[in-house]
Amino acid sequence: MKFKQLWQRIEVMLHPLVMLMCLLLICTSPWILIGRQLGSRASFWDFFHVYVGLFTALLAIMFTYKVCSAGQWRQFFPWLTLEFKPLLADMRGLLQGQLPHSGGKGLISVIEGIGVILLLLVVITGGVWYAVEPNAALVWRGYHILFAQGFIGFIALHCLLALLHLRDFFS
């Protein structure tokens, strides 16, 4: 199988797989007791979180590549090209009681872009926490938890937006 064909098969599954893995990591995170490093007294859940987290980090990087390739980054990050009109139009619509539609470069796409950024921040801080010296690990653990909590908020918002997206099919 050629690389392009393999990538196309993986690409289709990235969004649900990343979401599933993230939810698995979030749901099991209360049992994580790692402070500074993964030591000899680490539990099954500590090892699970670290190694499933590393796998999820790889998936997250591939997902980011997918959503940003071929110029798609402009849809999720229109503010990088100073394109604010669709976002402002959606926000004006909200003030008038109109829900934004998915797609384009409006509010929903910008929120999804913020989710990608939060996901990458969780990946980066988790990786650095794993790699740094024990003296600096607790600081990075704190950053990792902070960005993970932000990402949890994003997931809740993302689910709400997905329900709004279903509305588009019926209108």
Contacts in CASP RR format, 6 or more apart in sequence:
PFRMAT RR
TARGET T0000
AUTHOR 0000-0000-0000
METHOD contacts of the structure
MODEL  1
MKFKQLWQRIEVMLHPLVMLMCLLLICTSPWILIGRQLGSRASFWDFFHV
YVGLFTALLAIMFTYKVCSAGQWRQFFPWLTLEFKPLLADMRGLLQGQLP
HSGGKGLISVIEGIGVILLLLVVITGGVWYAVEPNAALVWRGYHILFAQG
FIGFIALHCLLALLHLRDFFS
10 62 0 8 1.000
11 66 0 8 1.000
14 59 0 8 1.000
14 62 0 8 1.000
14 63 0 8 1.000
14 66 0 8 1.000
15 63 0 8 1.000
17 59 0 8 1.000
18 56 0 8 1.000
18 59 0 8 1.000
18 60 0 8 1.000
18 63 0 8 1.000
18 119 0 8 1.000
19 155 0 8 1.000
21 52 0 8 1.000
21 53 0 8 1.000
21 55 0 8 1.000
21 56 0 8 1.000
21 59 0 8 1.000
22 56 0 8 1.000
22 119 0 8 1.000
22 151 0 8 1.000
22 155 0 8 1.000
23 155 0 8 1.000
24 52 0 8 1.000
25 49 0 8 1.000
25 52 0 8 1.000
25 53 0 8 1.000
25 56 0 8 1.000
26 148 0 8 1.000
26 152 0 8 1.000
26 155 0 8 1.000
28 45 0 8 1.000
28 48 0 8 1.000
28 49 0 8 1.000
29 49 0 8 1.000
29 148 0 8 1.000
31 43 0 8 1.000
31 45 0 8 1.000
32 45 0 8 1.000
32 46 0 8 1.000
32 49 0 8 1.000
33 42 0 8 1.000
33 43 0 8 1.000
33 45 0 8 1.000
33 46 0 8 1.000
34 42 0 8 1.000
34 46 0 8 1.000
34 49 0 8 1.000
34 50 0 8 1.000
34 141 0 8 1.000
35 137 0 8 1.000
35 138 0 8 1.000
35 141 0 8 1.000
36 134 0 8 1.000
36 135 0 8 1.000
36 137 0 8 1.000
36 138 0 8 1.000
36 141 0 8 1.000
37 134 0 8 1.000
37 137 0 8 1.000
38 46 0 8 1.000
38 47 0 8 1.000
38 50 0 8 1.000
38 130 0 8 1.000
50 130 0 8 1.000
53 126 0 8 1.000
54 127 0 8 1.000
54 130 0 8 1.000
56 123 0 8 1.000
57 123 0 8 1.000
57 126 0 8 1.000
57 127 0 8 1.000
60 119 0 8 1.000
60 120 0 8 1.000
60 122 0 8 1.000
60 123 0 8 1.000
61 120 0 8 1.000
61 123 0 8 1.000
63 116 0 8 1.000
63 119 0 8 1.000
64 116 0 8 1.000
64 119 0 8 1.000
64 120 0 8 1.000
67 73 0 8 1.000
67 76 0 8 1.000
67 113 0 8 1.000
67 116 0 8 1.000
68 76 0 8 1.000
68 116 0 8 1.000
73 80 0 8 1.000
74 80 0 8 1.000
74 81 0 8 1.000
74 83 0 8 1.000
74 105 0 8 1.000
75 103 0 8 1.000
75 104 0 8 1.000
75 105 0 8 1.000
75 109 0 8 1.000
76 109 0 8 1.000
76 110 0 8 1.000
76 112 0 8 1.000
76 113 0 8 1.000
76 116 0 8 1.000
77 110 0 8 1.000
77 113 0 8 1.000
78 84 0 8 1.000
78 86 0 8 1.000
78 87 0 8 1.000
78 105 0 8 1.000
78 106 0 8 1.000
78 109 0 8 1.000
78 110 0 8 1.000
79 87 0 8 1.000
79 110 0 8 1.000
83 105 0 8 1.000
86 104 0 8 1.000
86 105 0 8 1.000
86 106 0 8 1.000
87 105 0 8 1.000
87 106 0 8 1.000
87 107 0 8 1.000
87 110 0 8 1.000
89 106 0 8 1.000
90 100 0 8 1.000
90 106 0 8 1.000
90 107 0 8 1.000
90 108 0 8 1.000
91 107 0 8 1.000
93 100 0 8 1.000
94 100 0 8 1.000
94 107 0 8 1.000
99 164 0 8 1.000
99 167 0 8 1.000
100 106 0 8 1.000
100 107 0 8 1.000
100 108 0 8 1.000
100 164 0 8 1.000
101 108 0 8 1.000
101 168 0 8 1.000
102 108 0 8 1.000
102 109 0 8 1.000
102 161 0 8 1.000
102 164 0 8 1.000
102 165 0 8 1.000
102 168 0 8 1.000
103 109 0 8 1.000
108 161 0 8 1.000
108 164 0 8 1.000
108 165 0 8 1.000
111 154 0 8 1.000
111 157 0 8 1.000
111 158 0 8 1.000
111 161 0 8 1.000
112 158 0 8 1.000
112 161 0 8 1.000
114 154 0 8 1.000
115 151 0 8 1.000
115 154 0 8 1.000
115 158 0 8 1.000
118 147 0 8 1.000
118 150 0 8 1.000
118 151 0 8 1.000
118 154 0 8 1.000
119 151 0 8 1.000
121 143 0 8 1.000
121 147 0 8 1.000
121 151 0 8 1.000
122 144 0 8 1.000
122 147 0 8 1.000
122 148 0 8 1.000
122 151 0 8 1.000
125 140 0 8 1.000
125 142 0 8 1.000
125 143 0 8 1.000
125 144 0 8 1.000
125 147 0 8 1.000
126 140 0 8 1.000
126 144 0 8 1.000
127 140 0 8 1.000
128 140 0 8 1.000
128 143 0 8 1.000
129 137 0 8 1.000
129 140 0 8 1.000
129 141 0 8 1.000
129 143 0 8 1.000
129 144 0 8 1.000
132 140 0 8 1.000
END
